[in-house]
Every structure is written in C-alpha cells, then in structure tokens.
Amino acid sequence: MNVQERSVARILFKNKIHEANGQAFEDIFTQTMYYAHEGFQSIKPWGNIGDRKNDGYIKSEGTYYQVYAPEDITKSYVDFVKKIETDFIGLVEQWSPVNNFYFVVNDKYRGVNADCEQLIQGLKDTYKLKDAKILTAKDLENEVFSLEDDQIFRIVGFLPDPSNLKNMDFSILNEVISHIMGLPIDLKKEPSLVVPDFNEKIKFNDLSEVTAEYLNSAFVRVVYLNDYLSNNSDFIADLLRDKLNEVYLQEKEKYSGDELFWNIVNQLSPKKQQVYQVTVIVIMSKYFETCDIFEEPFKEGEE
C-alpha cells in the first residue's frame, strides 16, 4: 500500500474501533492476533465454565490476554480498574505458567488513567511477570499495520479508488491541526515539557527574533500534541514528521531564513488565518526541536 492507501485504511480501522463494543472488538483483536502471532489461540466462553479468565494465549510463551470493550470507558473507570485485578487473579488460579499478561482495552484512542497503569505494574512486580501491560486501540492499530496488505484488507475492508484520494496525507495534518485547535487552555495542567534552548539553531538558520518568539511560545503547547500522538498509532506520528520534512525540503530549495519559515507555515495551514497558522507553528516547534525541519548547527570538529 502507498501512503494514500494506508491513510484511508487507517481511517477505516479507526471507524471500526469506535463502533466496536464487546464481542465486535474482541473479534477484531482475535483476527489480528491470529495473523500477527504464530501460536496464538483464542478461548471462547463455553457454557457455565466461561473462558476461565483467558480470552486468548500463546502457550509456548506463557502469554495471556484479557479483552475489555465497554461502550464508554470514561464512564466505567471504577469497573475497569477492578476488572484488571479480578481477571488477573482468576487467570493465575486456572492457567500456568503465566509469564506475560496483557489487558486489551478499547479505549477508543482516549488513553487510560494513571490508576490502571500503576495497578498493572503492581501486578507485574507482585507476581514476578516478565511483562504486563495495558494494550489500547493504538497498540492494536500498530499490530494491524505491521501485517501483509491482504491481511490488513481482511480486517479493515476494501478501500475506495486511490485515484480519487489526492492529498490524503494532508488529511492527517489537518486532523492533528483540528484536534489542537479544539482544545481549551488547561490552566490547571502542570507543565511537563522543558522548553528547549532554540537560540543557537535559530541563529544558524538565520531566523529573526520575531520568528524565534513564535517558536518558543508555540512549544509550550507541544504537550497537547504529544498527548494526541501518544494515544494514536505510530503511523500518524511518522506520517506527520515525514510531511513536515517533505515540505521543508521542498521549500528550502527556494527560500531561506524567515521567508522559508513562513512559506512552510502557509504551505501547511489549511487557511491563511492566524488561528490555523499558530497551530501549525505548534507542530513545527516540535519538529524544529527534533531537527526534522531546519538545519542543526555544526559542532566543533564537524563539517
């Protein structure tokens, strides 16, 4: 699949995940695991014995999975936390050896809270497991898009005609821009990012103080971008980085300094309006810091 086709396939997969509650989500998980992991065996509930707290496992590894897919996880957090522990205790009472334990939850790309993470790490330490994690929709998406194309199609369904999908890679950028624009400013949120010292790189790339001020101000909001990317698959982060780098390489052939910076902003903004441009600069500040756009200053001894 090319980039456009993978973008469409990813949208189809996300739609399936948002609509999949209960057994429908477990069916997507089971189909994916059969393709992705040789030796995976699903366990179906059977009469009054149920599944004995095991939705699927890889016997040779001692790896076990439990699947949970409520309609709205934000309304079920108390039950969610309780279920992780009761399901795991029920599992170790009936299956052995349990070396790895994964609790698979359809969070619908919202992420899970700190209580869940602490609980599962506590189980890992208490029962001396090799590994224990909560797997969410983004982890399942990463598994799906590591498969062969024909296997992906069997999970997400057939794609529309790619010839009608021009500029689809920009839709990922627009999706991220829309998400950040829609967020309110959280005055209670503690800063979790240390604003980097851009000065040396700004001077090296001949950017003005005004542009530097925009970059520094925007970086404060990168925490929201990082939150969004952490709840989505690697695909969207990789595509976003590649898109910015592609536009940077294209524009640097014609411009430099501030002119280059603002041409990138305008190329990436859905509209030439401040609200869009400011959001694009938030995204640019992340990739400016990681050196995917603009040049890194030479260090002593380097050419």
N, C-alpha and C positions, 0 to 999 in steps of 0.2 A: 504493500500500500504506500502511496505517496503521502505527503503532508496533508493535502486537502482531504484525501480519503480517510486518513487516520483522525483528522479533526471531526469529520462527520460521524465516524464510528464511535468516537468518544462521546459526542453529544447523544447519540442513540443509547449508548451504555448508561450515561448519567440519567437519562429519562427512565430507563428500565429500573435503575436503582431507586429513584424517587417514588416509583409506583409499586415497588416490590415490598410487601409486608409479609411476615410469617413464612409460609411454605414457599411462596414465589421467590423470596430472597434466598432461601435455603437451596432451592433448585438451581439458581444461578451460581451459587457458591459450589455446589456439588459438581455441576458440569465443568466449571473452571478447574476445580481441583483434579478431576479425572484427566483432563488434558495436561495440566501443568506438573503433576507429581505422580510418577510411576509408583504403583503400590498403594495409592490412596483407595480406601474402601469406605463408602458411606454406610451408615447404620440407620435403618428406617424403624420407626416405632412399630412395635408388634404386640397387639392385644394389650393385656394388662401389665406386661413387663416393660412397655415403652421402649426406649433406646438405651436404657441403663446409663443415662447421662453422657452418651457418646454419639455425636452427630456424624462423626467420620474420623478415621485414623489411618496412620501409616505404621503398620505393625512392626516393620523392621527397625524403625527409628524410635518407637515408643512415643510417637507424636499424636496428640489428640486435639480435636476441635469441637467446640460447642458453638452453636449459631443462635443469634437472638435478633429478631427484626420487629420491634414494636412500630406502630404507626407513627408515633411522635416521641422520639427518645427524650426530649426535654420535659415531657410530662410523666416520664417513667423512671427518673433517675434513682429514686429510692429502691424501686423494684430491681432496677438494673444492677446496682451495687450488690444488693442481697443475692441476686441470681448468680453472679460470678462466683461467690463463695460457696453457696449451697450446691451449685452444679459441679464445682471442682471437687468438693468433699465427697459428693455422691460418685464422681468418676473414680477417684483413687480407692474407694471402697470396693469397686467392682471390676477394675481393669488394672493390669500390671504387666511390665513396668511402665510408669508414666514419667517419661524423661522431659517432654516438652508439652506445654499446654497453651492453646491459642483460643481466646474467646472472640468470636467473629460477630461483630455487631453492625447492623445497618444504621449508621449514624446520619445517613443522607448528607454526607460531606459537612457535618457540623462540628465534628471532633467530639472528644469525650472529656469529662472533667477530671480534676486532679485526684479526687477520691478514688475513682476507678483505677487510675494509673498506680496510685500508692497501694491499693489493695492487691493488684495482681503482682506487683513487685514483692509485696509481703508474702504472698503465696509461694513465689519463686524461691525466696530465701528460706522460708519455714520448711518447705518440702524438698529443698535442695534440688530443684529442677535445673536442667541445662538451660532452658529458655522458657519464658512465659510472657505473652504479650496480648494486648487487645488489638485485634485487626479491624480496621474500619473500611468504609467504601473505597477510599483512595488506595488502600493496600490491595483490595480485590481488583481494582482497575489496573494497578500495576501488573498483577498476575495475568489478567486478560490480555494486556497489550505486550506481554512477553511471548505470547503464543504465535503459532503459524497463522497466516492470514485466513486460511479456510476455517480454522478453529474459531477465530475471532468472529467471522461472519455467522457461524452457527450460534454464537452467543448473542450477538447484537442484532442480527438480522441483515437483510440485504441493503446495500447503500443506494441512494439515488444517483443519477448520472453525474459523474465527476466533471463533465464538460460544463455543467451548469453551476459549478461551485468555485468560480473565480474569487480570489481574495479571501478564501475561507480562513487562512491563517491569521488574517486581521481580525476575524471574529473573536479569536482567543484574546487578543489585545483589548478589543472593545469590551469583552466580558469582564476582564480584570478592571478596566477603567470604570465601568458601570458599578462594579462592586465597591470600589474605593470611594467613588463619588457619593454612593448611597449611605455611607457610614456617618453617623453623627460623631462629633468630637467627644471622646470619653474623658471627662476631666478627672475621673477617679482612677484612671488607668495609670499604673506606675510605669515610668519609662524603663523599657528592658533593652534598649539599644544604647550603645555608647556612640555618640556622633563622631565619626572619624575626622581626622585632620586632612582635609582635601587640599590645603594650601599649595603644597608642592606640586601636586598633579594639575591643579588649576593654573598655576603659573606656567608649567611645562607645556600645557595645551593652549596657552595664550588666551585664557578666558578672563573676562573683566570681573571687577568686584561685584557688580550688579548680578551677573550670572552666578557667581560664587554664592551670593546671598540666597538666591533662589534654590540652589542645590542644597545648601546647608539647612534651610528652612524645611525643604521637602523631606529630607532624610528622617526627620522626627516622625513622619507618618509611614515610614517603611515598615514599622512594626505591624501595621494593618495589612500591608501587602504580604509580609512573611506569614501572618496568621492564615491568610487566604490560601497561600501556596501550600502550607503545611497540611491543610485539610483536603487538598486535591492531589491527583496523581503526579508522578514525576514528569509526565508528558507535557502538562501545561507549563510547568516551570522551564523545561528545556525549550519548548516552542517559543515562549516569551523571550527568553535570553537570545535565542537564535534570531528572532525577528528584530530585536533591537540591534544586535550586532550586524545583521544584514543591512539595515537602513543606515547604520553608522558607516559601514564600509562603502556603501553606495554614495553617500553624501560627502565623505571626506575626499573623494576624487575631485569635487568641485569647490568645496568650501573649507575654511579653517576657522579656529577661534570661535568668537561669539556667533558669527554667521553660520558656522557648522552646527553649533549647539541649537540655535533657534530654528534652523531648517529641519533638524531631526524632530524637534518638538512639533512643528507644523505637519511634518510627514506622518507622525504617529497620532496626532489629535483627530478624533472623528470630526470635530468642528473647530474653526479658529476662534474659539471663545475661551475666556480666561479660566472658567471652571474646568474645561477639558484640558487646557494646557497645563494648569497647575497639577492636575492628577497625573498627566504624562510625566511631568518632572519628578514626581514621587517615584515612579517606576524607573526613570532614568538615573535617579540618585542611587538606587540600589545597584544598578549595573555599572554605574560610574565607579562606585566603591570597589566592586569586584573586578574592575578593569575589563569588562566585556565591551565597553564603549570608551573611547578616547585612550590616549597613549599613556603608559606607565613611565614616569621619569626614569632615566638611566641611573643606575647606582655606580659608585666608584669601581672602576675596573671593567664595567660593561661597555659594549659598543652600541 
